Amino acid sequence: MMSIQNNLWFEIALVSFIFATGNILLGHFEEKVPKWRRIMKFLVTLAVVCFLTTFFGRLISLTVLGLTFLPVIYIHTIWLPKNGINGWTGEPRKKYFQLRGWTKIEVSDKTTSAKKP
């Protein structure tokens, strides 16, 4: 029987949980990113975490995974607000889209779309 230290299901579940939670809570920051790129980001992260666990152990793997949150925290708490953008909501949307380099700015207006037949 295989112990939890000898299989990668824990890492797969953890990375999947992190990405699912991130997409639910912070997906609005990535709305213009192509879906293939978002999927690739998940698969590459999963492959790196599994590689690190296999060759260097779970502690190293989870430490590296945890350290990847530092740039995310910095961007959302310091860099975005410094550029006049709310780090949680990405507002004002127009300014956020310009900062990301997205040329086509589409901001949906819920009040007008609800009134359309």
PyRosetta script that sets phi, psi and omega in degrees:
from pyrosetta import init, pose_from_sequence

init()
pose = pose_from_sequence("MMSIQNNLWFEIALVSFIFATGNILLGHFEEKVPKWRRIMKFLVTLAVVCFLTTFFGRLISLTVLGLTFLPVIYIHTIWLPKNGINGWTGEPRKKYFQLRGWTKIEVSDKTTSAKKP")
pose.set_psi(1, 135.9)
pose.set_omega(1, -176.5)
pose.set_phi(2, -85.6)
pose.set_psi(2, 131.1)
pose.set_omega(2, 177.6)
pose.set_phi(3, -82.4)
pose.set_psi(3, 168.2)
pose.set_omega(3, -178.3)
pose.set_phi(4, -63.7)
pose.set_psi(4, -26.2)
pose.set_omega(4, 179.1)
pose.set_phi(5, -72.9)
pose.set_psi(5, -19.0)
pose.set_omega(5, -174.5)
pose.set_phi(6, -102.4)
pose.set_psi(6, 4.7)
pose.set_omega(6, 175.6)
pose.set_phi(7, -129.1)
pose.set_psi(7, 165.1)
pose.set_omega(7, -172.5)
pose.set_phi(8, -102.6)
pose.set_psi(8, 7.4)
pose.set_omega(8, -176.8)
pose.set_phi(9, -63.7)
pose.set_psi(9, -32.9)
pose.set_omega(9, 177.7)
pose.set_phi(10, -62.5)
pose.set_psi(10, -45.8)
pose.set_omega(10, 180.0)
pose.set_phi(11, -64.9)
pose.set_psi(11, -42.5)
pose.set_omega(11, 179.1)
pose.set_phi(12, -61.2)
pose.set_psi(12, -45.0)
pose.set_omega(12, 179.7)
pose.set_phi(13, -65.5)
pose.set_psi(13, -41.5)
pose.set_omega(13, -178.4)
pose.set_phi(14, -65.4)
pose.set_psi(14, -48.1)
pose.set_omega(14, 179.4)
pose.set_phi(15, -63.5)
pose.set_psi(15, -40.9)
pose.set_omega(15, 178.4)
pose.set_phi(16, -63.2)
pose.set_psi(16, -41.8)
pose.set_omega(16, 177.8)
pose.set_phi(17, -63.2)
pose.set_psi(17, -43.9)
pose.set_omega(17, -179.8)
pose.set_phi(18, -62.1)
pose.set_psi(18, -45.7)
pose.set_omega(18, -179.5)
pose.set_phi(19, -68.2)
pose.set_psi(19, -39.9)
pose.set_omega(19, 178.5)
pose.set_phi(20, -63.1)
pose.set_psi(20, -46.2)
pose.set_omega(20, 178.8)
pose.set_phi(21, -63.2)
pose.set_psi(21, -43.3)
pose.set_omega(21, 178.4)
pose.set_phi(22, -62.1)
pose.set_psi(22, -41.4)
pose.set_omega(22, 178.7)
pose.set_phi(23, -67.3)
pose.set_psi(23, -35.7)
pose.set_omega(23, 178.8)
pose.set_phi(24, -70.4)
pose.set_psi(24, -47.0)
pose.set_omega(24, -174.8)
pose.set_phi(25, -85.2)
pose.set_psi(25, -33.6)
pose.set_omega(25, -172.6)
pose.set_phi(26, -123.7)
pose.set_psi(26, 13.8)
pose.set_omega(26, -178.1)
pose.set_phi(27, -62.0)
pose.set_psi(27, -24.2)
pose.set_omega(27, -179.8)
pose.set_phi(28, -66.4)
pose.set_psi(28, -17.7)
pose.set_omega(28, 176.1)
pose.set_phi(29, -76.9)
pose.set_psi(29, -16.7)
pose.set_omega(29, -174.8)
pose.set_phi(30, -117.3)
pose.set_psi(30, 20.3)
pose.set_omega(30, -172.1)
pose.set_phi(31, -63.7)
pose.set_psi(31, -25.7)
pose.set_omega(31, -179.7)
pose.set_phi(32, -97.6)
pose.set_psi(32, -0.3)
pose.set_omega(32, 178.6)
pose.set_phi(33, -79.3)
pose.set_psi(33, 133.0)
pose.set_omega(33, -179.9)
pose.set_phi(34, -58.3)
pose.set_psi(34, 143.3)
pose.set_omega(34, -177.7)
pose.set_phi(35, -60.3)
pose.set_psi(35, -36.8)
pose.set_omega(35, 180.0)
pose.set_phi(36, -61.7)
pose.set_psi(36, -34.5)
pose.set_omega(36, -179.9)
pose.set_phi(37, -71.3)
pose.set_psi(37, -37.6)
pose.set_omega(37, 177.8)
pose.set_phi(38, -66.1)
pose.set_psi(38, -40.7)
pose.set_omega(38, 177.7)
pose.set_phi(39, -65.6)
pose.set_psi(39, -42.5)
pose.set_omega(39, 180.0)
pose.set_phi(40, -62.7)
pose.set_psi(40, -39.0)
pose.set_omega(40, 178.3)
pose.set_phi(41, -60.0)
pose.set_psi(41, -42.6)
pose.set_omega(41, 177.9)
pose.set_phi(42, -64.1)
pose.set_psi(42, -47.8)
pose.set_omega(42, -176.8)
pose.set_phi(43, -65.3)
pose.set_psi(43, -40.5)
pose.set_omega(43, 178.7)
pose.set_phi(44, -65.1)
pose.set_psi(44, -44.3)
pose.set_omega(44, 178.1)
pose.set_phi(45, -60.1)
pose.set_psi(45, -44.9)
pose.set_omega(45, 179.2)
pose.set_phi(46, -61.8)
pose.set_psi(46, -43.3)
pose.set_omega(46, 179.9)
pose.set_phi(47, -64.3)
pose.set_psi(47, -42.8)
pose.set_omega(47, -179.9)
pose.set_phi(48, -64.1)
pose.set_psi(48, -44.8)
pose.set_omega(48, -179.5)
pose.set_phi(49, -63.6)
pose.set_psi(49, -43.6)
pose.set_omega(49, 178.7)
pose.set_phi(50, -65.8)
pose.set_psi(50, -39.4)
pose.set_omega(50, 176.9)
pose.set_phi(51, -61.5)
pose.set_psi(51, -48.3)
pose.set_omega(51, -179.4)
pose.set_phi(52, -62.3)
pose.set_psi(52, -40.4)
pose.set_omega(52, 178.8)
pose.set_phi(53, -64.2)
pose.set_psi(53, -43.7)
pose.set_omega(53, -177.5)
pose.set_phi(54, -64.6)
pose.set_psi(54, -43.5)
pose.set_omega(54, -172.6)
pose.set_phi(55, -99.5)
pose.set_psi(55, -21.0)
pose.set_omega(55, -176.7)
pose.set_phi(56, -126.1)
pose.set_psi(56, -8.5)
pose.set_omega(56, 177.1)
pose.set_phi(57, 101.9)
pose.set_psi(57, 160.8)
pose.set_omega(57, -176.3)
pose.set_phi(58, -64.6)
pose.set_psi(58, -39.3)
pose.set_omega(58, -178.1)
pose.set_phi(59, -60.5)
pose.set_psi(59, -46.4)
pose.set_omega(59, 179.2)
pose.set_phi(60, -63.7)
pose.set_psi(60, -45.5)
pose.set_omega(60, -178.7)
pose.set_phi(61, -59.0)
pose.set_psi(61, -48.4)
pose.set_omega(61, -178.6)
pose.set_phi(62, -71.8)
pose.set_psi(62, -29.2)
pose.set_omega(62, 175.2)
pose.set_phi(63, -66.0)
pose.set_psi(63, -46.8)
pose.set_omega(63, 178.3)
pose.set_phi(64, -62.0)
pose.set_psi(64, -42.9)
pose.set_omega(64, 177.8)
pose.set_phi(65, -60.6)
pose.set_psi(65, -43.5)
pose.set_omega(65, 178.1)
pose.set_phi(66, -64.2)
pose.set_psi(66, -38.0)
pose.set_omega(66, 179.9)
pose.set_phi(67, -66.8)
pose.set_psi(67, -23.3)
pose.set_omega(67, 178.4)
pose.set_phi(68, -67.9)
pose.set_psi(68, -15.5)
pose.set_omega(68, 177.9)
pose.set_phi(69, -77.9)
pose.set_psi(69, -19.9)
pose.set_omega(69, -178.7)
pose.set_phi(70, -60.5)
pose.set_psi(70, -49.1)
pose.set_omega(70, 177.2)
pose.set_phi(71, -63.2)
pose.set_psi(71, -36.1)
pose.set_omega(71, 178.7)
pose.set_phi(72, -62.5)
pose.set_psi(72, -45.8)
pose.set_omega(72, 178.9)
pose.set_phi(73, -63.1)
pose.set_psi(73, -42.9)
pose.set_omega(73, 178.8)
pose.set_phi(74, -60.6)
pose.set_psi(74, -47.8)
pose.set_omega(74, -178.1)
pose.set_phi(75, -61.2)
pose.set_psi(75, -46.0)
pose.set_omega(75, -174.5)
pose.set_phi(76, -79.0)
pose.set_psi(76, -25.3)
pose.set_omega(76, -177.3)
pose.set_phi(77, -101.8)
pose.set_psi(77, -23.5)
pose.set_omega(77, -175.9)
pose.set_phi(78, -121.2)
pose.set_psi(78, -56.3)
pose.set_omega(78, -171.8)
pose.set_phi(79, -67.1)
pose.set_psi(79, -48.3)
pose.set_omega(79, 179.2)
pose.set_phi(80, -62.1)
pose.set_psi(80, -50.1)
pose.set_omega(80, 177.4)
pose.set_phi(81, -60.1)
pose.set_psi(81, -34.5)
pose.set_omega(81, 177.9)
pose.set_phi(82, -62.5)
pose.set_psi(82, -29.6)
pose.set_omega(82, 178.4)
pose.set_phi(83, -94.5)
pose.set_psi(83, 14.8)
pose.set_omega(83, 175.2)
pose.set_phi(84, 78.4)
pose.set_psi(84, 25.2)
pose.set_omega(84, -178.4)
pose.set_phi(85, -123.9)
pose.set_psi(85, 135.1)
pose.set_omega(85, 177.1)
pose.set_phi(86, -66.6)
pose.set_psi(86, 125.3)
pose.set_omega(86, -175.9)
pose.set_phi(87, -71.2)
pose.set_psi(87, -15.1)
pose.set_omega(87, 179.9)
pose.set_phi(88, -99.7)
pose.set_psi(88, -40.5)
pose.set_omega(88, -175.1)
pose.set_phi(89, -100.2)
pose.set_psi(89, -17.6)
pose.set_omega(89, -178.2)
pose.set_phi(90, 72.5)
pose.set_psi(90, 26.9)
pose.set_omega(90, -179.0)
pose.set_phi(91, -106.8)
pose.set_psi(91, 146.9)
pose.set_omega(91, 1.1)
pose.set_phi(92, -71.4)
pose.set_psi(92, 135.1)
pose.set_omega(92, -174.0)
pose.set_phi(93, -58.1)
pose.set_psi(93, -42.9)
pose.set_omega(93, -177.5)
pose.set_phi(94, -59.7)
pose.set_psi(94, -44.0)
pose.set_omega(94, -179.6)
pose.set_phi(95, -67.1)
pose.set_psi(95, -40.4)
pose.set_omega(95, 178.9)
pose.set_phi(96, -64.3)
pose.set_psi(96, -44.7)
pose.set_omega(96, 179.3)
pose.set_phi(97, -61.2)
pose.set_psi(97, -41.7)
pose.set_omega(97, 178.4)
pose.set_phi(98, -64.1)
pose.set_psi(98, -40.7)
pose.set_omega(98, 179.2)
pose.set_phi(99, -62.8)
pose.set_psi(99, -36.6)
pose.set_omega(99, 178.6)
pose.set_phi(100, -77.1)
pose.set_psi(100, -13.5)
pose.set_omega(100, -179.5)
pose.set_phi(101, 85.8)
pose.set_psi(101, 17.0)
pose.set_omega(101, 177.5)
pose.set_phi(102, -84.1)
pose.set_psi(102, 116.0)
pose.set_omega(102, -173.5)
pose.set_phi(103, -77.2)
pose.set_psi(103, -40.8)
pose.set_omega(103, -179.2)
pose.set_phi(104, -84.5)
pose.set_psi(104, 114.6)
pose.set_omega(104, -177.4)
pose.set_phi(105, -103.0)
pose.set_psi(105, 115.8)
pose.set_omega(105, 178.2)
pose.set_phi(106, -122.5)
pose.set_psi(106, 107.2)
pose.set_omega(106, 177.6)
pose.set_phi(107, -109.0)
pose.set_psi(107, 118.4)
pose.set_omega(107, -178.4)
pose.set_phi(108, -78.6)
pose.set_psi(108, 137.5)
pose.set_omega(108, 177.5)
pose.set_phi(109, -108.0)
pose.set_psi(109, 105.6)
pose.set_omega(109, -174.8)
pose.set_phi(110, -63.6)
pose.set_psi(110, -30.5)
pose.set_omega(110, -177.5)
pose.set_phi(111, -71.2)
pose.set_psi(111, -38.6)
pose.set_omega(111, 179.7)
pose.set_phi(112, -77.1)
pose.set_psi(112, -34.9)
pose.set_omega(112, -179.1)
pose.set_phi(113, -71.0)
pose.set_psi(113, -28.6)
pose.set_omega(113, 179.3)
pose.set_phi(114, -72.7)
pose.set_psi(114, -27.1)
pose.set_omega(114, -177.8)
pose.set_phi(115, -85.2)
pose.set_psi(115, -16.1)
pose.set_omega(115, -179.3)
pose.set_phi(116, -69.8)
pose.set_psi(116, 143.8)
pose.set_omega(116, -178.9)
pose.set_phi(117, -72.6)
pose.dump_pdb("model.pdb")
